[in-house]
Amino acid sequence: MSPTKLAMVAAPVIVMAGACLALTGMEHWLASFARTPDARLMLDRIGIALPYAVAGGAGVVFLFAARGAISIPLAGWGSSPARWW
């Protein structure tokens, strides 16, 4: 496998995993902005889901950025979490 193809597979995996790991645990910080228990619960749940939403968004952005590349199937393979297992 050429270095370009390897980069097309590895880049989305690294970006998405990095985004997910970097934003993990931010629910406590986000919930600190709330004043009522209901708002705290809502912001806490948003903070739990946010790393995964950002990682999914990064995968979609990577696919749009790789549009037109010759090895676009490899970019799709790298940004699809279902294929990582």
C-alpha positions, 0 to 999 in steps of 0.5 A: 500500500502506498503512503498516500493510500495509507494516509487516506485510511489513517488520517480520519481515524486519527482525527476522529479518535483524537477529537473524541478523546480530547472532548471526553469529560467536558460534561462537568465543565458544560454542566457548570453553566446551569443554574437549575437542576433541569438545565444541569441535567440537559447540559450534562447529557449534551456534554456526554454526546458532544465528543461523538457528534464532533467526531462524526462531523470531523469524519464527514468534513474529511470525506468532503475534503477528500472528494476528487481524490483517486483513493476516495474509497479508502477515505470512506473506509477510514472514516466509517467507524463500523469498519474499524472493528 
